[in-house]
Amino acid sequence: MVTKHRIFQVVDSLNIGGSERMSVNIYNTLTKNDIDNYLIVTRKDGPLSNFIENRKNIRFLNKKNTIDFIAFIKLFRLIKKIKPTIIHAHQTSIYWILIIKLLSPKLILIWHDHWGFSDLLKDSDRKIIRKLSFLLDGVICVNIKIKTWNLEKFKINNKSIVYIPNYPLLKLNKINKSESNTILCVANIRDQKDHPNLLNACSLLKKQNIKFKLLLAGSLEDEAWVEKIKKLVVSLKLTEEVEFLGAVDDISKVLSYSDLGVLSSVSEGLPVSLLEYGLAGLPVVCTDVGQCKEVLGDGEFGWIVPAKSPELLADAIKESLENTELSKIKSKKFNKNINENYGCYGFLKKYIEYINQY
């Protein structure tokens, strides 16, 4: 796969998160395939930095706030020096890049839209990006709902708005399953991920005398929400069952000793954590949000339940833990689906075909 382009990815940070993880995955994949590319981090380094395999083309701007003029000048000078042909901006980094586009209109600007609240998008949402969408040359969407919304709202050629699924990159450890039922939820602890739904489901499981351990792996930066979740753990008498891992640098290690992957969100784009569950061979229980149902083959490869339904979530978790034969069948099919349809080379092929049209 060959491209004439020099690609300039721009992301806010290297903290644990879906868009951040994808920016690192894309950088590693492009670099391995000898495609000229850079990764520009506007704000700060973070745990995902440990997974960058070749740091030669990584740059940090150390942006302190929204209107950090010095950091913006650094970005502008980098672009003038390196002369990328494509700027690939992830999520909120788009706002600075729109200004760059005004200053350098010949640059090709592609926005990678990871919008996690795709299930909750309204006609009135995202006013700024809608008004400035005429500056975009293309949009990569992580699910069909986002693509459909963008097709209706953005003022660009519809052929330039595409859906390309996310993909995971993991260095998997040998799977050493625990003797207990270890449930893993990889999701930053914030409102959208609806941990109360999961905790209420776990409370129902405990009342049925089902033994389990719930591991919550995700950022604890939203302190007010984290405090609310911790209080709920106490009130539901789940302090012995629930462990807060915080942001995990090496998620492959945690995956290796988990028995079940769960997501209980009210909205998603295409969660990288779901793809990682599949790559690690875990059975999965997930709410029917974003692109999750498609990834799970409409339930053939895992359990799909409605959002905000702890009773149905508990039932699905119980079945997945107790019906080990069915879990094994579903997880094997899921693993095959991820490897065949959500791998790095599938992404790379679609991505190169997409940018080569410019």
PAPA-665567 format. One record per residue: z, x, y of N, C-alpha, C, O in turn; residue in one letter; residue number from 1. Coordinates in steps of 0.1 Angstrom, whole numbers. Atoms other than C-alpha are relative to their C-alpha. Example, Ala and Ser with C-alpha at 12.3 -4.5 7.8 and 13.67 -1.06 7.14 Angstrom:
% residues 2
REC 0 9 -12 78 123 -45 0 9 12 7 19 12 A 1
REC 0 -9 -11 71 137 -11 8 -8 11 9 -3 22 S 2
This chain:
% residues 358
REC 0 8 -12 0 0 0 0 9 12 9 17 14 M 1
REC 2 -8 -11 -12 15 32 0 -8 13 -5 -19 13 V 2
REC 0 7 -13 -7 6 69 -3 11 10 2 22 9 T 3
REC 3 -9 -11 -20 22 101 12 0 10 12 8 19 K 4
REC -10 3 -10 12 10 119 12 10 -1 15 15 -12 H 5
REC -13 -6 -1 43 29 130 10 -11 3 9 -17 14 R 6
REC -8 12 -1 71 4 126 14 4 5 20 14 1 I 7
REC -12 -2 -7 102 3 148 9 -12 -2 8 -22 5 F 8
REC -10 11 2 130 -19 134 11 1 10 15 12 13 Q 9
REC -11 0 -9 157 -29 158 10 -10 -5 7 -22 -7 V 10
REC -10 8 5 190 -43 147 13 3 8 14 14 13 V 11
REC -12 -2 -9 224 -48 165 10 10 -6 15 18 2 D 12
REC -11 -9 5 247 -30 141 -3 3 -15 -13 -3 -21 S 13
REC 1 -2 15 251 -17 105 13 -5 -6 17 0 -17 L 14
REC -11 7 7 281 -39 98 -5 -9 -11 -17 -11 -13 N 15
REC 4 8 11 281 -60 67 -5 -14 4 2 -21 11 I 16
REC 6 13 -4 258 -90 72 -14 -1 -6 -20 9 -9 G 17
REC 13 2 7 226 -105 59 -12 7 8 -20 14 1 G 18
REC 11 -6 -7 202 -94 87 2 16 0 -8 23 0 S 19
REC -2 -15 0 218 -59 88 -3 6 -13 -9 16 -14 E 20
REC 3 -5 13 215 -55 51 -15 0 -2 -20 10 -9 R 21
REC 14 0 1 179 -65 52 -7 11 8 -17 17 3 M 22
REC 6 -11 -8 171 -40 80 1 13 -8 -8 22 -7 S 23
REC -2 -12 8 186 -12 58 -9 0 -12 -15 10 -16 V 24
REC 9 1 12 167 -25 27 -14 3 4 -21 11 -3 N 25
REC 14 -2 -4 134 -25 46 -2 14 4 -12 20 0 I 26
REC 1 -14 -4 140 9 61 -1 9 -12 -10 18 -13 Y 27
REC 0 -8 12 148 24 27 -13 -2 -8 -19 8 -13 N 28
REC 12 3 8 118 7 10 -12 6 7 -21 12 0 T 29
REC 12 -6 -8 93 18 38 0 15 -1 -10 21 -3 L 30
REC -2 -14 0 107 53 38 -4 6 -14 -11 16 -15 T 31
REC 4 -4 13 104 56 0 -15 0 -3 -20 8 -11 K 32
REC 14 2 2 68 45 2 -8 7 11 -20 4 13 N 33
REC 6 -9 -10 60 71 29 -7 -8 11 -18 -4 16 D 34
REC 5 8 -11 54 44 56 8 4 12 20 4 12 I 35
REC -5 -5 -12 60 57 91 9 -11 7 4 -21 11 D 36
REC -9 10 -5 91 38 103 13 6 5 17 16 1 N 37
REC -13 -4 -6 123 40 124 9 -12 -1 5 -23 -1 Y 38
REC -10 11 -1 156 20 124 8 3 12 15 13 12 L 39
REC -7 -1 -12 171 16 158 12 -9 0 10 -22 -1 I 40
REC -12 8 0 207 4 159 5 -1 15 9 9 20 V 41
REC -3 1 -15 215 -10 194 15 2 3 19 8 13 T 42
REC -14 0 -3 253 -13 191 7 11 -7 10 22 -1 R 43
REC -8 -9 6 272 6 165 -3 2 -15 -10 -6 -21 K 44
REC 1 -4 14 273 23 131 9 -10 -8 17 -17 -2 D 45
REC -8 9 8 289 5 102 -1 4 -15 -7 14 -18 G 46
REC -1 -4 15 296 5 64 -14 1 -6 -16 8 -16 P 47
REC 13 -1 6 259 -1 56 -7 13 2 -17 16 -4 L 48
REC 6 -13 -2 251 33 70 1 9 -13 -8 17 -15 S 49
REC -1 -8 13 263 47 36 -11 -2 -9 -13 5 -19 N 50
REC 11 3 10 233 31 19 -13 4 5 -24 1 -1 F 51
REC 12 -5 -5 207 47 41 -3 13 -7 5 22 -6 I 52
REC 3 -11 9 190 72 18 -6 12 8 -5 24 3 E 53
REC 6 -11 -8 171 93 45 3 -3 14 -4 -13 20 N 54
REC -5 3 -13 187 94 79 -9 6 11 -6 5 23 R 55
REC 8 -7 -9 159 113 96 -5 -9 12 -6 -4 23 K 56
REC 6 9 -10 145 83 115 10 -11 4 5 -22 8 N 57
REC -10 10 -5 178 65 124 4 4 14 7 16 16 I 58
REC -5 -3 -14 188 62 161 10 -10 4 9 -22 0 R 59
REC -11 9 -5 219 47 177 0 0 15 -1 11 21 F 60
REC 1 1 -15 219 34 213 14 -1 6 16 1 18 L 61
REC -14 2 -5 257 27 215 2 -9 11 9 -7 21 N 62
REC 0 10 -10 252 -4 235 15 -6 1 20 -10 -9 K 63
REC -14 4 -2 286 -15 250 1 -15 3 11 -21 -1 K 64
REC 0 14 -3 277 -50 262 -14 -5 2 -24 3 1 N 65
REC 14 6 -1 248 -74 268 -9 7 10 -21 8 8 T 66
REC 8 -6 -11 237 -57 300 3 15 2 6 19 13 I 67
REC -3 -14 0 243 -21 291 -14 7 4 -22 10 -4 D 68
REC 12 -6 -6 216 -5 314 -4 13 -6 -15 16 -9 F 69
REC 3 -13 5 220 30 300 -6 -1 -14 -15 6 -17 I 70
REC 5 2 14 215 18 264 -15 -5 0 -23 -1 -8 A 71
REC 14 5 -1 184 -1 275 -10 10 3 -21 11 -2 F 72
REC 9 -11 -3 169 29 291 -3 9 -11 -14 14 -13 I 73
REC 2 -8 12 175 49 259 -10 -6 -9 -19 1 -14 K 74
REC 10 7 8 156 22 240 -14 2 5 -23 4 -2 L 75
REC 14 -1 -7 127 22 265 -6 14 -2 -18 15 -4 F 76
REC 5 -14 1 125 60 264 -4 3 -14 -14 11 -17 R 77
REC 4 -3 14 125 61 226 -13 -6 -3 -21 0 -10 L 78
REC 13 7 3 96 36 225 -11 8 6 -21 10 0 I 79
REC 10 -8 -7 77 57 250 -3 13 -7 -14 18 -8 K 80
REC 1 -13 7 84 89 230 -6 -1 -13 -16 6 -17 K 81
REC 4 1 14 78 77 195 -13 -8 -2 -21 -6 -11 I 82
REC 13 8 -1 50 52 204 -2 -8 -13 -12 -7 -20 K 83
REC 2 10 11 55 25 177 -11 -9 3 -14 -12 15 P 84
REC 10 11 -2 27 0 172 6 -14 -2 1 -23 3 T 85
REC -7 13 3 50 -27 158 15 2 3 21 11 -2 I 86
REC -14 0 -1 85 -35 169 4 -13 -8 0 -24 -6 I 87
REC -5 10 9 103 -55 142 15 -2 3 23 5 -1 H 88
REC -14 3 -6 134 -71 158 7 -10 -10 1 -20 -13 A 89
REC -9 8 8 162 -86 137 9 -9 8 17 -4 16 H 90
REC -9 10 -6 179 -118 149 3 3 15 -7 3 23 Q 91
REC -4 0 -14 198 -113 182 -5 12 8 -5 12 20 T 92
REC 6 -12 -7 182 -79 190 -13 -4 7 -18 4 15 S 93
REC 12 4 -6 152 -99 200 0 -1 15 -10 1 22 I 94
REC 0 3 -14 164 -106 235 -3 13 8 -11 12 18 Y 95
REC 4 -13 -6 162 -69 246 -15 3 -2 -22 8 7 W 96
REC 14 -4 4 129 -65 228 -10 -9 8 -21 -5 11 I 97
REC 9 9 -8 114 -95 247 -2 6 14 -13 5 20 L 98
REC 2 -7 -13 121 -76 279 -9 12 -1 -18 15 7 I 99
REC 8 -11 3 105 -45 264 -15 -5 -1 -24 2 4 I 100
REC 14 6 1 74 -67 256 -6 -3 14 -18 0 16 K 101
REC 4 3 -13 72 -77 292 -5 13 7 -14 14 15 L 102
REC 3 -13 -6 72 -40 302 -11 7 -7 -19 15 0 L 103
REC 11 -6 7 48 -29 275 -7 -10 -9 -5 -11 -21 S 104
REC 6 12 7 26 -59 266 -9 4 -12 -12 -5 -20 P 105
REC 9 -4 11 4 -39 242 8 1 -13 1 1 -24 K 106
REC -8 -1 12 33 -35 217 -1 -13 -8 -1 -24 -2 L 107
REC 0 12 9 31 -59 187 15 -3 -3 22 5 -9 I 108
REC -14 4 1 64 -78 186 1 -10 -11 -4 -22 -10 L 109
REC -2 9 11 75 -94 153 15 -2 -1 23 7 -1 I 110
REC -14 4 1 108 -113 151 3 -4 -15 -4 -12 -20 W 111
REC -5 4 13 127 -115 117 11 -10 2 22 -6 6 H 112
REC -9 11 -3 144 -148 119 8 -3 -12 4 -9 -22 D 113
REC -10 1 11 175 -148 97 9 -12 2 20 -13 -4 H 114
REC -9 10 -5 190 -179 113 8 -7 -11 3 -14 -19 W 115
REC -9 5 10 220 -188 91 3 -14 0 7 -20 -9 G 116
REC -3 14 -2 224 -222 105 -13 -9 -1 -14 -19 5 F 117
REC 13 7 1 189 -234 94 2 -15 -4 -6 -23 0 S 118
REC -3 13 5 204 -265 77 4 -9 12 4 -21 11 D 119
REC -6 8 -11 219 -276 110 -9 1 13 -5 -4 24 L 120
REC 9 -1 -12 189 -268 134 -4 -13 5 -8 -23 -2 L 121
REC 5 12 -7 182 -295 160 -11 3 9 -14 15 12 K 122
REC 11 -2 -9 153 -300 183 4 8 13 -4 15 18 D 123
REC -5 -6 -13 174 -288 213 5 14 -2 9 20 8 S 124
REC -6 -13 2 186 -256 197 -9 12 4 -21 10 6 D 125
REC 7 -13 -2 176 -220 206 -10 -1 12 -22 3 11 R 126
REC 8 3 -12 163 -229 241 -7 13 5 -19 13 9 K 127
REC 6 -12 -6 158 -193 253 -12 6 -8 -22 9 -3 I 128
REC 10 -5 9 138 -181 223 -12 -9 0 -23 -4 -1 I 129
REC 11 9 0 117 -212 224 -9 2 13 -21 2 12 R 130
REC 7 -2 -13 108 -207 261 -8 13 1 -18 14 7 K 131
REC 6 -14 0 100 -170 255 -9 2 -12 -14 14 -14 L 132
REC 7 -2 13 82 -175 222 -14 4 2 -20 10 -7 S 133
REC 14 -4 -2 48 -170 238 -1 16 0 -12 21 -1 F 134
REC 0 -15 0 58 -132 240 -1 5 -15 -4 17 -16 L 135
REC -1 -5 13 61 -130 202 -15 0 -6 -23 -8 -3 L 136
REC 13 -1 7 31 -118 181 1 -6 -14 -9 -10 -20 D 137
REC -2 6 14 46 -130 148 15 -2 -3 24 3 4 G 138
REC -13 2 4 77 -143 131 1 0 -15 -7 -7 -22 V 139
REC -3 0 14 90 -136 96 13 -8 -2 23 -5 4 I 140
REC -11 9 2 112 -164 84 6 2 -14 -1 4 -24 C 141
REC -7 -2 13 138 -161 56 1 -13 -9 5 -12 -20 V 142
REC 1 12 9 134 -197 44 -10 -10 6 -14 -8 18 N 143
REC 11 10 -4 110 -227 46 5 -8 12 -3 -12 20 I 144
REC -5 9 -11 133 -248 69 -2 7 13 -6 1 23 K 145
REC 1 -8 -13 133 -220 96 -15 0 3 -19 -2 15 I 146
REC 14 -1 -2 95 -216 92 -5 -14 6 -13 -14 16 K 147
REC 5 13 -4 89 -254 96 5 -3 15 -3 -8 23 T 148
REC -6 2 -13 112 -255 127 -8 8 10 -12 3 21 W 149
REC 7 -9 -9 94 -225 143 -14 -5 2 -19 -4 13 N 150
REC 13 5 -1 60 -240 136 -1 -11 10 -11 -12 17 L 151
REC -1 11 -10 70 -270 156 3 4 14 -2 -3 23 E 152
REC -6 -3 -14 87 -253 185 -6 12 7 -5 13 19 K 153
REC 4 -12 -7 72 -219 191 -15 -1 5 -23 -7 -1 F 154
REC 13 0 -6 42 -213 213 -9 12 -4 -13 20 5 K 155
REC 8 -11 5 23 -189 191 -9 -5 -11 -7 -17 -16 I 156
REC 9 4 11 -5 -190 165 8 -3 -12 16 5 -17 N 157
REC -7 4 12 8 -209 135 -2 10 -12 7 11 -20 N 158
REC 3 -10 11 -8 -183 112 9 12 1 10 20 -9 K 159
REC -9 -12 -2 16 -157 126 14 -2 -4 22 7 -3 S 160
REC -14 3 4 47 -175 114 0 -1 -15 -7 -10 -21 I 161
REC 1 -1 15 53 -167 77 14 0 -6 24 4 1 V 162
REC -13 0 8 80 -171 51 -2 12 -10 -11 12 -19 Y 163
REC -1 -11 9 88 -138 33 15 0 -5 23 3 3 I 164
REC -14 0 4 120 -140 11 7 13 2 0 24 1 P 165
REC -8 -12 0 148 -115 15 0 6 -14 -5 0 -24 N 166
REC -1 -6 13 154 -91 -13 12 9 -1 16 15 10 Y 167
REC -12 -9 1 184 -71 -26 -4 14 -5 -14 16 -11 P 168
REC 1 -13 5 187 -34 -32 14 4 -4 23 6 4 L 169
REC -13 -4 5 216 -24 -54 -1 12 -10 -10 13 -17 L 170
REC -2 -10 11 227 6 -74 11 -5 -9 23 -3 -7 K 171
REC -10 7 8 243 -13 -102 7 9 -9 2 18 -16 L 172
REC -9 -7 9 272 1 -121 -1 -7 -14 -6 -18 -15 N 173
REC -1 6 13 277 -6 -158 9 -12 2 20 -11 7 K 174
REC -8 12 -1 290 -42 -161 12 0 -9 10 1 -21 I 175
REC -13 0 8 326 -42 -172 8 -12 4 16 -12 13 N 176
REC -6 13 -4 337 -78 -171 15 0 -3 20 7 -13 K 177
REC -15 0 2 374 -85 -167 3 -11 -11 -5 -19 -15 S 178
REC -4 10 10 394 -105 -192 3 -13 6 2 -24 -1 E 179
REC -3 13 -6 403 -131 -167 -13 -6 6 -23 1 6 S 180
REC 11 6 -6 379 -155 -150 -1 5 15 6 -1 23 N 181
REC 0 -5 -13 370 -135 -119 -12 -6 8 -24 -4 4 T 182
REC 10 7 -8 351 -156 -93 -2 9 13 8 12 20 I 183
REC 3 -8 -11 334 -137 -65 -8 -8 11 -18 -14 7 L 184
REC 7 6 -11 324 -151 -31 -3 11 11 6 16 17 C 185
REC 4 -10 -10 304 -126 -9 -5 -7 12 -17 -12 12 V 186
REC 3 7 -12 304 -142 25 10 3 11 22 2 9 A 187
REC -9 -3 -11 318 -132 59 8 -13 3 3 -24 2 N 188
REC -9 11 -2 348 -154 66 -2 -6 14 5 -2 23 I 189
REC 2 8 -13 336 -178 93 -4 -14 -4 -7 -17 -15 R 190
REC 2 14 2 330 -215 97 -12 -4 -9 -10 -12 -18 D 191
REC 13 3 7 294 -216 84 2 1 -15 -4 -6 -23 Q 192
REC -1 -3 14 305 -202 50 9 -10 -8 9 -10 -20 K 193
REC -8 11 6 329 -231 44 9 4 -11 9 -2 -22 D 194
REC -9 -4 10 356 -213 25 11 -11 -3 15 -11 -15 H 195
REC -9 11 4 379 -244 27 -6 -8 -11 2 -13 -20 P 196
REC 6 7 11 354 -261 4 3 7 -13 6 0 -23 N 197
REC -3 -8 12 358 -233 -21 14 0 -4 18 -2 -16 L 198
REC -15 0 3 396 -232 -18 4 -13 -5 13 -14 -14 L 199
REC -4 13 5 399 -269 -23 -5 -2 -14 2 -8 -22 N 200
REC 5 1 14 377 -267 -54 9 8 -9 12 4 -20 A 201
REC -8 -9 9 399 -238 -67 14 -7 -2 20 -5 -12 C 202
REC -12 7 1 430 -259 -60 -1 -11 -12 8 -13 -19 S 203
REC 3 9 11 415 -286 -83 0 6 -14 5 1 -23 L 204
REC 0 -8 13 409 -260 -110 14 4 -4 17 3 -16 L 205
REC -13 -4 3 444 -248 -108 8 -12 -6 16 -10 -15 K 206
REC -7 12 5 457 -283 -113 -4 -4 -14 4 -11 -21 K 207
REC 4 3 14 437 -285 -145 4 12 -9 -1 13 -21 Q 208
REC -5 -11 8 454 -253 -157 -11 10 -4 -10 17 -14 N 209
REC 10 -10 3 423 -232 -155 4 13 7 6 13 19 I 210
REC -4 -13 -6 431 -195 -150 -12 7 6 -22 7 0 K 211
REC 10 -7 -7 411 -176 -125 5 9 11 17 8 15 F 212
REC -2 -9 -12 410 -149 -98 -11 -2 10 -23 0 5 K 213
REC 10 2 -10 391 -156 -66 0 12 10 10 15 16 L 214
REC 2 -11 -9 378 -125 -47 -9 -4 12 -20 -8 10 L 215
REC 7 3 -12 367 -131 -11 -4 13 7 4 20 13 L 216
REC 6 -12 -5 344 -103 0 -8 -3 13 -18 -9 12 A 217
REC 7 3 -13 334 -105 37 8 4 12 20 6 11 G 218
REC -6 -4 -13 341 -96 73 12 -9 3 11 -21 2 S 219
REC -12 7 -5 375 -106 87 0 0 15 11 -1 21 L 220
REC 0 -2 -14 364 -102 123 3 -13 8 9 -12 19 E 221
REC -3 13 -7 367 -139 132 15 -3 -3 18 -11 -12 D 222
REC -14 0 3 405 -136 134 6 -14 -1 14 -17 -9 E 223
REC -6 13 -1 412 -172 143 -4 -8 -13 4 -15 -19 A 224
REC 5 7 13 391 -185 113 7 6 -12 11 -2 -21 W 225
REC -7 -6 11 406 -160 90 14 -4 -2 19 -7 -13 V 226
REC -14 4 1 441 -170 99 1 -15 -5 10 -18 -13 E 227
REC 1 13 5 431 -206 93 -2 -1 -16 5 -8 -23 K 228
REC 3 -1 14 418 -197 58 12 5 -7 16 0 -18 I 229
REC -12 -5 7 449 -177 49 11 -11 0 18 -11 -10 K 230
REC -10 10 0 472 -206 59 -4 -11 -10 5 -16 -17 K 231
REC 4 10 10 451 -229 37 3 5 -14 7 -3 -23 L 232
REC -3 -6 13 455 -205 8 15 -2 -3 18 -6 -15 V 233
REC -15 2 3 493 -208 12 3 -14 -2 10 -18 -11 V 234
REC -3 14 1 493 -245 17 -5 -6 -14 1 -16 -19 S 235
REC 5 5 13 472 -250 -15 7 8 -12 3 5 -23 L 236
REC -8 -8 10 496 -226 -34 -10 8 -9 -9 8 -21 K 237
REC 9 -8 6 468 -202 -42 2 15 2 -8 23 0 L 238
REC -3 -14 -4 484 -169 -31 -2 9 -12 -5 21 -10 T 239
REC 2 -8 11 484 -156 -66 -14 2 -5 -18 11 -12 E 240
REC 14 1 5 448 -165 -73 -10 6 10 -21 11 5 E 241
REC 10 -4 -10 431 -154 -40 3 13 5 14 17 9 V 242
REC -2 -13 -6 425 -119 -28 -11 2 10 -23 0 8 E 243
REC 9 -3 -11 409 -110 5 -4 15 -1 4 24 1 F 244
REC 5 -13 1 388 -79 1 -5 6 13 -6 18 14 L 245
REC 6 -5 -12 374 -77 36 -14 4 -2 -20 1 -12 G 246
REC 14 -4 1 340 -62 43 -1 11 -11 6 22 -9 A 247
REC 1 -10 11 331 -43 11 -12 9 2 -24 4 3 V 248
REC 11 -10 -1 310 -11 14 -9 0 -12 -21 -2 -11 D 249
REC 8 -1 12 299 -9 -22 2 -13 -8 10 -14 -17 D 250
REC -2 13 7 294 -45 -34 -4 1 -14 1 -8 -22 I 251
REC 4 -1 14 278 -33 -66 13 2 -9 13 -3 -21 S 252
REC -12 -2 7 313 -22 -78 7 -13 -3 12 -15 -14 K 253
REC -7 13 1 328 -56 -72 -8 -9 -9 -2 -17 -18 V 254
REC 9 8 8 298 -73 -88 2 3 -15 2 -5 -24 L 255
REC 0 -5 13 303 -52 -119 12 -6 -8 12 -7 -20 S 256
REC -11 5 8 337 -67 -128 3 -15 3 14 -20 1 Y 257
REC -1 14 -2 331 -103 -117 -7 -8 -11 -16 -3 -17 S 258
REC 6 9 11 323 -132 -140 -9 -11 6 -17 -16 -2 D 259
REC 8 11 -6 308 -157 -116 -1 2 15 8 6 22 L 260
REC 3 -1 -15 292 -156 -81 -1 -14 6 -7 -23 0 G 261
REC -1 13 -6 299 -185 -58 -4 1 15 0 10 22 V 262
REC 2 2 -15 286 -196 -23 3 -15 3 -2 -24 -4 L 263
REC -4 14 -3 301 -227 -7 -3 -4 14 3 -13 20 S 264
REC 4 1 -14 283 -227 27 -5 -14 3 -9 -22 -5 S 265
REC 6 12 -6 273 -256 49 -14 2 4 -22 -7 6 V 266
REC 13 -3 -5 242 -238 60 -3 15 -4 6 23 -4 S 267
REC 4 -14 3 223 -206 50 -15 2 4 -22 -8 6 E 268
REC 14 -4 0 190 -188 55 -5 2 -14 -8 -8 -21 G 269
REC 2 -4 14 183 -170 23 10 11 -2 7 23 0 L 270
REC -11 -9 1 216 -153 15 -3 12 -9 -6 10 -21 P 271
REC 2 -12 8 212 -117 3 10 1 -12 7 6 -23 V 272
REC -11 0 10 245 -121 -16 -4 -8 -12 -1 -4 -24 S 273
REC 5 8 11 229 -148 -38 -10 8 -8 -9 8 -21 L 274
REC 9 -9 7 201 -124 -47 7 11 -7 3 15 -18 L 275
REC -7 -11 7 226 -97 -55 8 -5 -12 9 2 -22 E 276
REC -6 6 12 245 -121 -78 -10 1 -12 -7 4 -23 Y 277
REC 10 0 10 212 -125 -97 -4 13 -5 -6 15 -17 G 278
REC 3 -14 4 204 -88 -97 10 6 -9 7 14 -18 L 279
REC -11 -5 8 238 -81 -112 2 -8 -13 11 -5 -21 A 280
REC -1 7 12 233 -107 -139 12 -10 -1 16 -14 -12 G 281
REC -11 9 0 261 -131 -128 -5 -14 -1 -16 -18 5 L 282
REC 3 14 -2 260 -168 -134 5 -4 14 13 2 20 P 283
REC -1 3 -14 260 -186 -101 3 -15 2 -4 -24 -4 V 284
REC -2 14 -5 274 -218 -85 -2 1 15 4 9 22 V 285
REC 4 -1 -14 260 -225 -50 -3 -14 6 -7 -23 -1 C 286
REC 3 13 -6 258 -253 -25 -15 -1 3 -22 9 5 T 287
REC 14 3 -2 224 -269 -18 -4 2 15 -5 -8 22 D 288
REC 3 -3 -14 216 -252 15 -10 11 1 -12 19 -8 V 289
REC 10 -11 -2 189 -230 29 -11 0 -11 -15 -10 -15 G 290
REC 10 -2 11 165 -216 3 7 1 -14 0 5 -23 Q 291
REC -8 -2 12 193 -215 -24 -5 -8 -12 -6 -2 -23 C 292
REC 4 8 11 180 -243 -45 -13 5 -6 -15 5 -18 K 293
REC 13 -6 5 145 -227 -47 3 12 -8 -3 14 -19 E 294
REC -3 -12 7 160 -194 -57 6 -2 -13 4 6 -23 V 295
REC -6 3 12 180 -210 -84 -8 -10 -9 -3 -16 -18 L 296
REC 9 7 8 150 -228 -98 4 -15 -2 3 -21 -13 G 297
REC -5 14 0 163 -263 -89 11 -2 -10 13 -13 -15 D 298
REC -11 1 9 193 -256 -111 -2 5 -14 7 6 -22 G 299
REC 3 -6 13 176 -240 -140 7 13 -2 11 17 -13 E 300
REC -6 -14 1 191 -206 -132 14 1 4 20 11 4 F 301
REC -14 0 -5 225 -217 -119 3 -14 3 -4 -24 1 G 302
REC -5 13 -4 245 -246 -107 -1 -3 15 3 5 23 W 303
REC 2 4 -14 236 -264 -75 8 -12 3 7 -22 -4 I 304
REC -8 12 -3 260 -288 -58 -1 -3 15 -5 6 23 V 305
REC 1 3 -14 260 -306 -25 11 7 8 21 11 3 P 306
REC -10 -6 -9 277 -290 5 12 -9 2 10 -21 1 A 307
REC -12 7 -3 312 -301 14 4 -10 -11 8 -22 -8 K 308
REC -4 8 11 320 -315 -20 8 8 -10 3 13 -20 S 309
REC -9 -9 8 350 -296 -35 1 -5 -14 3 3 -24 P 310
REC -2 5 14 352 -320 -65 -12 5 -9 -10 9 -20 E 311
REC 12 -4 8 316 -313 -76 -1 15 -1 -6 20 -12 L 312
REC 0 -15 1 320 -276 -68 10 4 -11 7 13 -19 L 313
REC -10 -3 11 351 -275 -90 -6 -3 -14 -4 5 -23 A 314
REC 6 4 13 333 -293 -118 -10 11 -5 -11 15 -16 D 315
REC 10 -10 4 304 -268 -117 6 14 -3 2 20 -13 A 316
REC -7 -12 3 327 -238 -116 7 0 -14 6 9 -22 I 317
REC -7 2 13 347 -252 -145 -10 1 -12 -8 8 -22 K 318
REC 10 0 11 315 -257 -166 -5 14 -2 -7 18 -13 E 319
REC 5 -13 1 302 -223 -158 10 10 -7 5 19 -14 S 320
REC -10 -9 6 335 -206 -168 2 -3 -15 4 6 -23 L 321
REC -3 4 14 340 -226 -200 -12 -1 -9 -10 2 -21 E 322
REC 12 0 9 304 -230 -213 -7 13 1 -17 15 8 N 323
REC 5 -14 -1 298 -193 -217 -14 2 -5 -22 10 0 T 324
REC 14 -1 6 266 -198 -238 -10 -5 11 -20 1 13 E 325
REC 9 5 -11 250 -219 -210 0 9 12 -11 12 17 L 326
REC -1 -9 -11 262 -195 -184 -9 13 -3 -16 18 6 S 327
REC 8 -12 4 246 -166 -203 -15 -3 1 -23 5 6 K 328
REC 15 4 0 212 -185 -206 -4 -1 15 -15 5 18 I 329
REC 4 2 -14 212 -194 -169 -1 13 7 -10 16 15 K 330
REC -1 -13 -7 222 -159 -157 -11 9 -4 -16 16 4 S 331
REC 11 -8 4 195 -142 -178 -13 -5 7 -21 3 11 K 332
REC 11 5 -7 169 -165 -164 0 3 15 -10 6 21 K 333
REC -1 -3 -14 182 -160 -129 -3 15 3 -10 18 13 F 334
REC 3 -14 -1 181 -122 -133 -15 3 -1 -20 11 7 N 335
REC 15 -2 2 145 -124 -145 -7 -5 13 -17 1 18 K 336
REC 6 6 -12 136 -146 -115 1 9 12 -8 11 20 N 337
REC -2 -9 -11 151 -122 -90 -8 13 -1 -15 17 8 I 338
REC 8 -13 2 135 -91 -105 -15 -3 2 -22 6 7 N 339
REC 14 2 -1 101 -108 -107 -5 -5 14 -16 -3 18 E 340
REC 5 7 -12 100 -128 -74 7 4 13 3 0 23 N 341
REC -8 -4 -12 126 -113 -51 3 15 1 14 19 6 Y 342
REC -2 -14 0 122 -76 -56 -6 7 12 -13 1 20 G 343
REC 4 -7 -11 115 -49 -31 -16 2 1 -21 2 12 C 344
REC 14 -2 -1 79 -44 -41 -8 -12 3 -19 -12 9 Y 345
REC 6 12 -4 70 -80 -38 1 -2 15 -9 -6 21 G 346
REC -1 1 -15 84 -80 -3 -9 10 7 -16 6 16 F 347
REC 8 -10 -6 66 -48 5 -15 -4 1 -21 -2 11 L 348
REC 14 4 1 32 -61 -6 -2 -11 11 -12 -10 18 K 349
REC 2 10 -10 36 -93 15 2 5 14 -6 1 23 K 350
REC -3 -5 -14 50 -74 45 -12 8 5 -16 7 16 Y 351
REC 11 -9 -5 22 -48 46 -13 -9 2 -20 -7 12 I 352
REC 12 9 -2 -5 -76 41 2 -7 14 -8 -9 21 E 353
REC -3 7 -12 12 -94 70 -2 8 13 -10 4 22 Y 354
REC 2 -9 -12 14 -65 95 -14 6 2 -18 9 13 I 355
REC 14 -6 -1 -21 -52 87 -10 -10 6 -21 -5 9 N 356
REC 9 9 -7 -36 -83 102 0 2 15 -9 -2 23 Q 357
REC -1 -3 -15 -25 -70 137 -8 13 3 -8 17 15 Y 358
